[in-house]
Amino acid sequence: MGQAAPQFDYGNRTSGAGHAFDGGHGFEGGDGPAARSGLAVSIYADRGYLRAEMAEDAAAAGLRVAQTTDLARLLEPGDPPSLPDLVLVDCPVIDGAELAALSRLDKRASQLGSHLVVSTSMGSLDEVFGCLDKSDTQILVTPSRADRVIALGRVLARSGNRVRELSEEDRLSLLRLTEQVSQIAHKLEQISSHSTGEAPSAFRFDSQPGFAGKIDAKLDPQFDGGSDRLVRASRPPLPDPRLVRKIIRQRQLRARFFEGDLFADPAWDMLLDLTAARVEHVRVSVTSLCIASGVPPTTALRWIGQMTDAGLLQRVDDETDRRRAFITLTDKAADAMARYFSELGSSATSLV
């Protein structure tokens, strides 16, 4: 596995295919985490060591592991009569039958309000993303153990209904904090696994006060403060895609001379890529957009989800292949990007 991780002792348990998992030592009652969350989880993975690792981390997070089994159980015909609060699925390479099973699971989870966390590989991301369109699934791409632990934490936060009470700015701040914690966890894993004794220096701590798109009505006469919307009739055209591609190349060039994490700005990089694609009439897959973001795919997927919730991105299903879906700018985001480049005017080529 190549990753340093804390070791826990849960007493007598089994974690083989088809077995139930009973984590003792206070996780089933008393003042332990399970007493606070009370959430049950089922784990589907073909790799035995991974099933055991996922079960161990779930128990440490206070979840009750009800079942660990292999992916074949997902292929059983018919919809499951019930689902636990959380289902973890690992499918790095997926075939048609498993995609159909994931689609059924996604639909059932949406109906029952269960949480899904699905891990896959970059090669299977488009297919997995395409079949998960009903529930609010967390998709992880070749995740580390830290990525999975963070995903469990997000499920616990959602289950407590606390995220729904946050403002948009607070939600973005929480997302940035989550990514910072993830980066620190990855750095610590690298230090432990390589035993260098020297910590890398490129930690990113964003300080932006909020997401671009909040427009000051006093500064922008095209903003209709009374109706809280953009006046579409006066929207300038989107920029020449060659200009946008040049800006993207210039941004990427910095990574040749400086640590890439210093300039990580996945939201802006994705907006630039989708702006150029919209003018070029090119459809952008989720895999392509993850690459354009310049950050690990799991991180990019979190940003795609957040930007979709904010009304900046939208999912568009492929009419010719229901297993595929694409990501595009919403009209709201296209308006903002067009007006941004209009403000830059003739000086835009000298920026970035």
Sequence and secondary structure as in RCSB ss.txt:
>XXXX:A:sequence
MGQAAPQFDYGNRTSGAGHAFDGGHGFEGGDGPAARSGLAVSIYADRGYLRAEMAEDAAAAGLRVAQTTDLARLL
EPGDPPSLPDLVLVDCPVIDGAELAALSRLDKRASQLGSHLVVSTSMGSLDEVFGCLDKSDTQILVTPSRADRVI
ALGRVLARSGNRVRELSEEDRLSLLRLTEQVSQIAHKLEQISSHSTGEAPSAFRFDSQPGFAGKIDAKLDPQFDG
GSDRLVRASRPPLPDPRLVRKIIRQRQLRARFFEGDLFADPAWDMLLDLTAARVEHVRVSVTSLCIASGVPPTTA
LRWIGQMTDAGLLQRVDDETDRRRAFITLTDKAADAMARYFSELGSSATSLV
>XXXX:A:secstr
           S   STTB     TTSSSTTSHHHHH  EEEEE S HHHHHHHHHHHHHTT EEEEEE GGGGG
SSS  S   SEEEEE SS  HHHHHHHHHHHHHHHHHT EEEEEE GGGHHHHHHH  SS  EEEES  HHHHHH
HHHHHHHHHTT GGGS HHHHHHHHHHHHHHHHHHHHHHHHHHHT S           SS TT   TTT TTEET
TTTEE GGG      HHHHHHHHHHHHHGGGTS GGGG  HHHHHHHHHHHHHHHT  EEHHHHHHHHTS HHHH
HHHHHHHHHTTSEEEEE SS TT EEEEE HHHHHHHHHHHHHHGGGGGG  
